[in-house]
Amino acid sequence: MRKIEFSPPDITEREIAEVCDTLRSGWITTGPKTKLLENRIAEYCHLDKAVCLNSATACMENTLHLLGIGPGDEVITSAYTYSASASVICHVGATVVLVDTAVDSYEMDYEQVAEKINERTKAIISVDLAGVLCDYDKIFALVKTKQSFFKPKNKMQEKLGRIAVVADSAHAIGARRGDKICGELADFTSFSFHAVKNLTTAEGGAVVWKDIQGIDNEYIYKQYMLLSLHGQSKDALAKTRLGAWEYDIVAPYYKCNMTDIMASLGLVQLDRYPEILEKRRALIYRYEEKLKRLPITMLKHYGENYSSSGHLLIIRINGKTREECNRIIEEMASKGIATNVHYKPLPLLSAYKNMGFDILNFPNSYKLYENAVTLPLHNNLTFEDVDYVVESLEKAIK
């Protein structure tokens, strides 16, 4: 029986050689390769700076800390996402405000976002699900219409001058909207390099940001460094200089740095990334062609003014219930095909139920979830594998 994994990492001998080079170098924690990867990511996103940490979650959480968001503040995000988009709000002590998706859309309902904004709102965490970018023109337009509600609490918020737009772009590095690449659209953008992502460092992530008038980018970079390494005024690389042991702890912060072993993977993956994106695009087009004959609705990755990173192949099986889709998933598994579901809306999860969220208030999100199945999509797939997946799906649906 053929075995088709859901999303194994795409690792070549080049990545292995780069990791071995790091292991032999004697420097395996945060060091020169992490700094090089940060520079390469910033260049890729057409920005001045990037910071690499141990997860996209750490990137988002530290961004909220950087912005001074905490108790008494509210942050708006989507109900149709993975927990990390909302859990980081809890981590800084702010209040989670969930909004439903728009009808038959994976994007937040922007009218609901506008309705939820008040004087306590300090940020919106947008979710670029499956690698398809949100409509940031709409997001910034609604933020502008609510300008009078914004009351800055610190210098960073004062210089930004409005609600911050923080993108959860865990899926979306390399995606485009109009003439902008992901990273150039939101105020702050976080990427995930987890093992299942298009570009992987095994674990890991990066955050990039647009210029903020009156705030030096080097200052922002140093704040991320402090936040990610216990508030220590020197990182390990700086302390290796002879006689340079002296350091200070400026605040009792966190520990979430990236290592050079992880960065070694990332450097090669980023170098290979254009071909990775092209392979995923070809596979998605193959899926689109083969799935035409089936009663499904497929998330659209490419359009006239946007191009996805092609991270997830999400379909909805028309007319099916969640129970029927679960049966289909089991039948696909019996054929050696691993599938998944993206996502179970947050109000269906215990953590968010306990916060008082009720799925009945998020009908559009539930409708997306009710008949959702995510099909395998990764660079090790062949067109023949795609054909087998679709043929097996067709039999399972009947």
Order of alpha helices (4+ residues) and beta strands (2+ residues): alpha-alpha-beta-alpha-beta-alpha-beta-alpha-beta-alpha-alpha-beta-beta-beta-beta-beta-alpha-alpha-alpha-beta-beta-beta-alpha-alpha-alpha-beta-alpha
